[in-house]
Amino acid sequence: MAKIRCTSCRQEIPLGEGYVKFECPFCEETIYRCEKCRTFSHPYKCKCGFEGP
């Protein structure tokens, strides 16, 4: 099984932890956000160039 990594901080996200997963609105690439990055609104950038808070 592939490891899940946060799109913002690139840290591995353990299964069962408080993370979210959603599709990029432009290219539909899956974006993962760990609980810490979501809480502190750390920016993320998709491979296509889309950026979010």
Biotite code that builds the C-alpha atoms (Angstrom):
import biotite.structure as struc

atoms = struc.array([
    struc.Atom([0.000, 0.000, 0.000], chain_id="A", res_id=1, res_name="MET", atom_name="CA", element="C"),
    struc.Atom([1.297, 3.442, -0.915], chain_id="A", res_id=2, res_name="ALA", atom_name="CA", element="C"),
    struc.Atom([2.078, 5.808, 1.910], chain_id="A", res_id=3, res_name="LYS", atom_name="CA", element="C"),
    struc.Atom([-0.137, 8.848, 2.295], chain_id="A", res_id=4, res_name="ILE", atom_name="CA", element="C"),
    struc.Atom([1.745, 12.146, 2.537], chain_id="A", res_id=5, res_name="ARG", atom_name="CA", element="C"),
    struc.Atom([0.414, 15.591, 3.382], chain_id="A", res_id=6, res_name="CYS", atom_name="CA", element="C"),
    struc.Atom([0.473, 17.855, 0.333], chain_id="A", res_id=7, res_name="THR", atom_name="CA", element="C"),
    struc.Atom([1.561, 20.812, 2.518], chain_id="A", res_id=8, res_name="SER", atom_name="CA", element="C"),
    struc.Atom([4.290, 19.471, 4.802], chain_id="A", res_id=9, res_name="CYS", atom_name="CA", element="C"),
    struc.Atom([5.100, 16.208, 2.975], chain_id="A", res_id=10, res_name="ARG", atom_name="CA", element="C"),
    struc.Atom([5.036, 14.258, 6.259], chain_id="A", res_id=11, res_name="GLN", atom_name="CA", element="C"),
    struc.Atom([3.633, 10.734, 6.203], chain_id="A", res_id=12, res_name="GLU", atom_name="CA", element="C"),
    struc.Atom([0.080, 10.586, 7.546], chain_id="A", res_id=13, res_name="ILE", atom_name="CA", element="C"),
    struc.Atom([-0.631, 7.505, 9.696], chain_id="A", res_id=14, res_name="PRO", atom_name="CA", element="C"),
    struc.Atom([-3.872, 5.730, 8.843], chain_id="A", res_id=15, res_name="LEU", atom_name="CA", element="C"),
    struc.Atom([-6.664, 6.657, 11.234], chain_id="A", res_id=16, res_name="GLY", atom_name="CA", element="C"),
    struc.Atom([-5.246, 10.123, 11.939], chain_id="A", res_id=17, res_name="GLU", atom_name="CA", element="C"),
    struc.Atom([-7.336, 13.271, 11.424], chain_id="A", res_id=18, res_name="GLY", atom_name="CA", element="C"),
    struc.Atom([-6.668, 14.096, 7.789], chain_id="A", res_id=19, res_name="TYR", atom_name="CA", element="C"),
    struc.Atom([-8.756, 15.120, 4.810], chain_id="A", res_id=20, res_name="VAL", atom_name="CA", element="C"),
    struc.Atom([-8.538, 14.033, 1.217], chain_id="A", res_id=21, res_name="LYS", atom_name="CA", element="C"),
    struc.Atom([-10.129, 15.852, -1.705], chain_id="A", res_id=22, res_name="PHE", atom_name="CA", element="C"),
    struc.Atom([-9.684, 16.338, -5.440], chain_id="A", res_id=23, res_name="GLU", atom_name="CA", element="C"),
    struc.Atom([-7.980, 19.385, -6.924], chain_id="A", res_id=24, res_name="CYS", atom_name="CA", element="C"),
    struc.Atom([-10.693, 21.505, -8.602], chain_id="A", res_id=25, res_name="PRO", atom_name="CA", element="C"),
    struc.Atom([-8.576, 21.878, -11.767], chain_id="A", res_id=26, res_name="PHE", atom_name="CA", element="C"),
    struc.Atom([-6.896, 18.517, -12.442], chain_id="A", res_id=27, res_name="CYS", atom_name="CA", element="C"),
    struc.Atom([-8.663, 16.114, -10.035], chain_id="A", res_id=28, res_name="GLU", atom_name="CA", element="C"),
    struc.Atom([-5.354, 15.046, -8.440], chain_id="A", res_id=29, res_name="GLU", atom_name="CA", element="C"),
    struc.Atom([-5.947, 13.802, -4.873], chain_id="A", res_id=30, res_name="THR", atom_name="CA", element="C"),
    struc.Atom([-4.790, 16.264, -2.215], chain_id="A", res_id=31, res_name="ILE", atom_name="CA", element="C"),
    struc.Atom([-4.143, 15.106, 1.347], chain_id="A", res_id=32, res_name="TYR", atom_name="CA", element="C"),
    struc.Atom([-3.982, 17.492, 4.299], chain_id="A", res_id=33, res_name="ARG", atom_name="CA", element="C"),
    struc.Atom([-2.830, 16.473, 7.777], chain_id="A", res_id=34, res_name="CYS", atom_name="CA", element="C"),
    struc.Atom([-4.631, 17.749, 10.856], chain_id="A", res_id=35, res_name="GLU", atom_name="CA", element="C"),
    struc.Atom([-1.795, 20.129, 11.804], chain_id="A", res_id=36, res_name="LYS", atom_name="CA", element="C"),
    struc.Atom([-1.640, 21.801, 8.371], chain_id="A", res_id=37, res_name="CYS", atom_name="CA", element="C"),
    struc.Atom([-5.431, 22.159, 8.262], chain_id="A", res_id=38, res_name="ARG", atom_name="CA", element="C"),
    struc.Atom([-5.548, 23.633, 11.776], chain_id="A", res_id=39, res_name="THR", atom_name="CA", element="C"),
    struc.Atom([-2.876, 26.236, 11.030], chain_id="A", res_id=40, res_name="PHE", atom_name="CA", element="C"),
    struc.Atom([-4.043, 26.885, 7.425], chain_id="A", res_id=41, res_name="SER", atom_name="CA", element="C"),
    struc.Atom([-0.650, 26.037, 5.945], chain_id="A", res_id=42, res_name="HIS", atom_name="CA", element="C"),
    struc.Atom([-0.648, 26.598, 2.171], chain_id="A", res_id=43, res_name="PRO", atom_name="CA", element="C"),
    struc.Atom([-0.555, 23.728, -0.284], chain_id="A", res_id=44, res_name="TYR", atom_name="CA", element="C"),
    struc.Atom([0.189, 23.480, -3.982], chain_id="A", res_id=45, res_name="LYS", atom_name="CA", element="C"),
    struc.Atom([-1.050, 20.828, -6.387], chain_id="A", res_id=46, res_name="CYS", atom_name="CA", element="C"),
    struc.Atom([1.158, 19.433, -9.151], chain_id="A", res_id=47, res_name="LYS", atom_name="CA", element="C"),
    struc.Atom([-0.904, 21.422, -11.693], chain_id="A", res_id=48, res_name="CYS", atom_name="CA", element="C"),
    struc.Atom([-0.079, 24.708, -9.922], chain_id="A", res_id=49, res_name="GLY", atom_name="CA", element="C"),
    struc.Atom([-3.364, 25.220, -8.031], chain_id="A", res_id=50, res_name="PHE", atom_name="CA", element="C"),
    struc.Atom([-2.700, 26.731, -4.589], chain_id="A", res_id=51, res_name="GLU", atom_name="CA", element="C"),
    struc.Atom([-4.894, 26.807, -1.539], chain_id="A", res_id=52, res_name="GLY", atom_name="CA", element="C"),
    struc.Atom([-4.925, 27.950, 2.044], chain_id="A", res_id=53, res_name="PRO", atom_name="CA", element="C"),
])
